[in-house]
Amino acid sequence: MVVKDLLQHVEPMIPALRRYARALLREQDSADDLVQDCLEKVITYWDSRRGHGDTRSWVFAILHNLAMTALRRQAGARGLHVAIEDVAEALSARATQEDGLHYRDLMSALDTLPAEQRSVLLLVSVEDMSYADAARVLDIPIGTVMSRLSRARDRLLKIMEGGAAAAAGPAQKAALRRVK
């Protein structure tokens, strides 16, 4: 009965978990490993979850916490490990069409957001979580979710409309001057 209950609640979430992990880590294999680690924890602690409440928030909270640990660990690591057979692919970029360029710009813009804003934006906008669910996942007040989401959307819009200079603010824009 427990296994059937676990499968019924968690299995439909796996694509969303993979999507969120890939957006956070930006590397497919690491994201898949993260989801596997998350699912192992879910299975291990299934019977001890609090009040048998919102399973989705609980599972995403586990994934988020594991991702933040991995990102902190990665920040302290030296360089990116690339297999020798993948060097050509890692060092080159294919020519793409306008949609591909827009996607790349969006992903780059997401990378410039602080981790707190990016997490809220991904949970609410991509994973379609309510503010309350996102607050539970991130263990922050709902007001903080709304504030971070608003700042993330504003900053992302500025970056996408006007590049990095617009996101930096007026103080960091290059001033034009006339030279004779």
C-alpha positions in Angstrom: 0.0 0.0 0.0 2.8 2.4 0.9 4.6 1.8 -2.4 1.4 2.3 -4.4 0.8 5.6 -2.5 4.4 6.7 -3.1 4.2 5.9 -6.9 0.8 7.6 -7.2 2.1 10.9 -5.7 5.7 11.1 -6.7 6.0 9.5 -10.2 4.0 12.2 -12.0 6.3 14.8 -10.5 9.5 13.4 -12.0 9.4 15.4 -15.3 8.9 18.7 -13.3 11.7 17.7 -10.9 14.1 17.1 -13.8 13.1 20.4 -15.4 13.7 22.3 -12.2 17.0 20.6 -11.5 18.2 21.3 -15.0 17.3 24.9 -14.8 19.1 25.2 -11.5 22.3 23.3 -12.3 22.4 23.9 -16.1 24.0 20.5 -16.7 21.9 17.5 -17.7 23.8 14.7 -16.0 24.3 16.5 -12.7 20.6 17.4 -12.8 19.5 13.8 -13.4 21.8 12.7 -10.5 20.3 15.3 -8.3 16.7 14.1 -9.1 17.9 10.5 -8.3 19.3 11.6 -5.0 16.1 13.5 -4.3 13.9 10.4 -5.1 16.1 8.3 -2.8 15.5 10.7 0.1 11.8 10.8 -0.7 11.6 7.0 -0.6 13.7 6.9 2.6 11.6 9.5 4.5 8.2 8.8 3.0 6.7 7.6 6.2 8.2 10.4 8.3 6.9 13.3 6.2 5.1 16.0 8.2 1.4 15.6 8.5 1.0 13.9 5.1 0.3 17.4 3.7 1.4 18.8 0.3 3.6 16.1 -1.2 4.7 18.3 -4.1 6.1 21.1 -1.9 7.8 18.6 0.3 9.5 16.8 -2.7 10.5 20.1 -4.3 11.9 21.3 -1.0 14.1 18.3 -0.8 15.3 18.8 -4.4 15.9 22.5 -3.8 18.0 21.9 -0.7 20.1 19.2 -2.5 20.6 21.6 -5.4 21.7 24.5 -3.2 24.2 22.1 -1.5 25.5 21.0 -4.9 25.8 24.6 -6.1 27.7 25.6 -3.0 30.0 22.6 -3.4 30.5 23.4 -7.1 31.4 27.1 -6.3 34.3 25.9 -4.2 35.5 23.4 -6.9 38.2 24.2 -9.4 36.9 24.6 -13.0 34.6 22.5 -15.0 35.3 18.9 -15.7 34.9 18.1 -19.4 35.5 14.6 -20.8 38.1 14.6 -23.6 35.6 13.4 -26.2 33.4 16.4 -25.4 36.0 19.1 -25.6 35.1 20.1 -29.2 31.5 20.4 -28.3 32.2 22.3 -25.1 34.5 24.8 -26.8 32.5 25.5 -29.9 29.0 26.9 -30.5 26.8 26.0 -33.5 25.2 28.7 -35.6 21.5 28.8 -34.6 18.4 30.6 -35.7 16.6 33.5 -33.9 14.7 31.3 -31.5 17.9 29.6 -30.4 19.5 32.9 -29.9 16.5 34.2 -27.9 16.6 31.0 -25.8 20.3 31.4 -25.2 19.8 35.0 -24.2 17.0 34.1 -21.8 19.1 31.3 -20.2 22.1 33.7 -19.8 19.8 36.3 -18.3 18.5 33.7 -15.8 22.1 33.0 -14.9 22.7 36.6 -14.0 19.8 36.6 -11.5 20.7 36.0 -7.8 20.1 32.4 -6.8 17.2 33.4 -4.5 15.4 35.3 -7.3 16.1 32.6 -9.9 14.7 29.8 -7.6 11.4 31.7 -6.9 11.0 32.6 -10.6 11.5 29.0 -11.7 9.2 27.5 -9.1 6.3 30.0 -9.7 6.7 30.6 -13.5 8.0 27.4 -14.8 6.8 24.8 -12.3 3.5 26.7 -11.9 3.6 26.6 -8.1 1.5 28.9 -6.0 3.2 31.5 -3.9 2.4 29.5 -0.8 3.9 26.3 -2.2 7.0 28.1 -3.3 7.3 29.7 0.2 7.1 26.2 1.7 9.7 24.8 -0.7 12.1 27.6 0.0 11.2 27.9 3.7 10.6 31.7 3.4 7.5 33.9 4.0 5.0 34.4 1.2 5.8 38.2 1.1 9.4 37.4 0.5 8.4 35.1 -2.4 6.3 37.9 -3.9 9.1 40.4 -3.5 11.8 38.2 -5.0 9.5 37.2 -7.9 8.8 40.9 -8.6 12.4 41.8 -8.6 13.4 38.8 -10.7 10.8 39.6 -13.3 11.8 43.3 -13.5 15.4 42.5 -13.7 14.9 39.8 -16.3 12.7 42.1 -18.4 15.4 44.8 -18.3 18.1 42.4 -19.3 16.0 41.0 -22.2 15.0 44.4 -23.5 18.2 46.3 -23.1 21.0 43.9 -22.3 23.2 43.8 -19.3 23.7 47.6 -19.1 20.0 48.1 -18.5 20.0 45.6 -15.7 23.0 47.2 -14.1 21.1 50.4 -13.7 21.6 54.0 -14.9 24.8 54.6 -12.8 26.7 51.9 -14.8 25.6 52.8 -18.3 28.4 54.1 -20.5 28.0 57.8 -21.2 28.4 59.0 -24.8 30.5 62.1 -25.4 31.3 64.0 -28.4 34.9 64.0 -29.6 36.1 66.6 -32.2 
